[in-house]
Amino acid sequence: MSDAKVAQISPGVCPPEGCPPPTRIECIVVDKVYDSCFQVHDISRDTTISTATEFTDTFVEGDIIPCAQTGDITCQEVGRVDAGGGFFTITLLISVPVTLTNPKDTTETVQRTFTFTKTVTLCCPPGVNPDCSESTVIFCSCIVTNVPSGYDPTITVTCTLQVCVVVKCILEVQLLVPSYGFCVPAPCVTLPGVCPPTPPAQCF
């Protein structure tokens, strides 16, 4: 292969006649995804909020409390059973961090972490840790469900969440890959070219 032909290689779709053969074999360090899955979960959790120290206002049952995800959703492996063929049935403790905001004073917020368990069967060899950081809260709504009488300053809030749980078994590995050498940027142009489309969302 001539140097001129190698210089013409750039990222993008191969021509109809096919891509030319690689010119090098590289060893690169990458995160290898052994297996992955996703599922939408609906959960409901109760929490308490002090109207003396956290939300310093008066509430009645039925008041809406704004709720939003705060930070990454995480998971911890709590059990694993060999399912054969390189697959394992893994039980995960999913932790969903959220922020509740006082609707009468947005400067007052409280942090809560709601948890639930999920069991999945994936190709996840020993030493490969499940990762849930791509999970996201699709919907979160909280409502005041109990206001004690008397001097008790604690209200009960019930939160309903819809969570898209994305589980990936990822391990940093060294891989041998065919390559054409290093990427060289092309000169910038005034009018943009055609960009790749945005990947579709994983849950709706």
Protein Blocks (a to p, Z undefined) as FASTA:
>chain_A
ZZklmmmpccddddfkopaddfbdcdddddddfbdcdddddddddddddfklmmgcddde
hiacddddedjdddddfbdcdebjhiacdddddddddddddfklmkbccddddddddddd
ddddehiacdfklgccfbdcdddfbdcehjbfbdcdddddddddddddddddddddddeb
jaddddddfbdcddddddddfbZZ
